[in-house]
């Protein structure tokens, strides 16, 4: 079983994936006739799938330490990348004069992504307070992999 902080981290990352997926579906459903629905759904859907995969990788911390650590660290970067991409999309659409649901959803998800990033940074353990997640045998196996 992964450490408690890893489980909390995974729950936040999973919630972020679900929220991105919901935003993708909402963006697809709320498009007007002169907008394409796939444009609003594509970026949040790709970010949701990537975030879900990284969440699964982070839960593998006890089985494969390297994969777990890669998953945790990339999952920490994922919301800030999502904020940049979604914020850029909102700004681009706004500059084109297309004020509507797509601009609102992309801007809202950019702000939410920043919130998720800050939350992930606050729950991570400090280096000096971080409990050892592996015993001596697991460390030897992780180094050997």
C-alpha positions in Angstrom: 0.0 0.0 0.0 1.4 3.4 -0.9 2.1 6.0 1.8 -0.9 8.2 2.9 0.5 11.3 1.3 0.8 9.5 -2.0 -2.8 8.4 -1.8 -3.9 12.0 -1.1 -1.8 13.2 -4.0 -3.3 10.5 -6.3 -6.8 11.6 -5.2 -6.1 15.2 -6.1 -4.6 14.2 -9.4 -7.6 11.9 -10.1 -10.1 14.6 -9.2 -8.2 16.9 -11.6 -8.5 14.3 -14.4 -12.2 13.9 -13.8 -12.7 17.7 -13.8 -10.8 18.0 -17.1 -12.8 15.2 -18.6 -16.0 16.9 -17.5 -14.9 20.2 -18.9 -14.1 18.5 -22.2 -17.6 17.0 -22.4 -19.2 20.3 -21.3 -17.2 22.2 -23.9 -18.2 19.8 -26.6 -21.9 20.0 -25.6 -22.2 23.8 -25.2 -20.7 24.8 -28.5 -22.8 27.0 -30.8 -23.5 26.2 -34.4 -20.6 28.4 -35.7 -18.0 26.6 -33.4 -16.7 23.1 -33.6 -17.3 20.9 -30.6 -14.0 19.0 -31.0 -11.9 22.1 -30.5 -13.3 22.7 -27.1 -13.0 19.1 -26.1 -9.6 18.0 -27.5 -7.1 19.8 -25.2 -8.9 19.1 -21.9 -9.5 15.4 -22.9 -5.8 14.9 -23.8 -4.8 16.5 -20.5 -7.3 14.4 -18.6 -5.9 11.1 -20.1 -2.3 12.1 -19.4 -3.2 13.1 -15.8 -4.9 9.8 -15.3 -1.9 7.9 -16.6 0.4 9.8 -14.3 -1.9 9.2 -11.3 -1.7 5.4 -12.0 2.1 5.7 -12.3 2.3 7.5 -9.0 0.4 4.7 -7.2 3.0 2.2 -8.3 5.5 3.7 -5.9 5.8 0.6 -3.7 6.0 -1.8 -6.7 8.4 0.1 -8.9 10.1 3.1 -7.2 11.4 4.7 -10.4 8.0 4.5 -12.2 6.3 5.8 -9.1 8.6 8.8 -8.7 8.4 9.7 -12.4 4.6 9.5 -12.1 4.6 11.7 -9.0 6.9 14.4 -10.4 5.3 14.6 -13.8 1.8 14.7 -12.2 3.0 17.7 -10.2 4.1 19.4 -13.4 0.9 18.5 -15.3 -1.5 21.1 -13.8 1.0 24.0 -14.6 1.3 22.7 -18.1 -2.5 22.5 -18.3 -2.8 26.0 -17.0 -0.4 27.3 -19.6 -2.0 25.5 -22.5 -5.6 26.3 -21.5 -4.8 29.9 -20.6 -3.1 30.3 -24.0 -6.2 28.8 -25.7 -8.5 31.2 -23.8 -6.3 34.2 -24.6 -6.1 33.2 -28.3 -9.9 32.8 -28.6 -10.5 36.0 -26.7 -8.1 37.9 -29.1 -10.1 36.6 -32.0 -13.2 38.1 -30.6 -14.8 34.8 -29.9 -16.3 35.5 -26.4 -18.4 32.5 -25.4 -18.4 29.2 -23.6 -15.0 28.0 -25.0 -13.2 31.1 -23.7 -14.9 30.9 -20.3 -14.3 27.1 -19.9 -10.6 27.4 -21.0 -10.0 30.3 -18.6 -11.8 28.6 -15.8 -9.8 25.4 -16.2 -6.5 27.4 -16.4 -7.3 29.0 -13.0 -8.4 25.6 -11.6 -5.1 24.1 -12.8 -3.1 26.7 -10.9 -5.2 25.9 -7.8 -4.5 22.2 -8.2 -0.8 22.8 -8.7 -0.6 24.9 -5.5 -2.5 22.2 -3.6 -0.1 19.5 -4.8 2.8 21.6 -3.7 1.3 22.2 -0.2 0.6 18.5 0.5 4.0 17.1 -0.6 6.3 16.2 2.3 9.3 18.3 3.1 12.6 16.6 2.3 13.6 16.5 6.0 10.2 15.3 7.1 9.7 12.8 4.3 9.3 9.3 5.6 11.3 6.5 4.0 8.8 4.8 1.6 11.1 1.8 1.1 12.9 -0.6 3.3 16.5 -1.8 2.6 15.5 -4.6 0.2 13.2 -2.3 -1.8 16.0 0.3 -2.1 18.4 -2.4 -3.4 15.8 -3.6 -6.0 15.0 0.0 -7.1 18.7 0.7 -7.6 19.1 -2.5 -9.5 16.2 -1.8 -11.9 
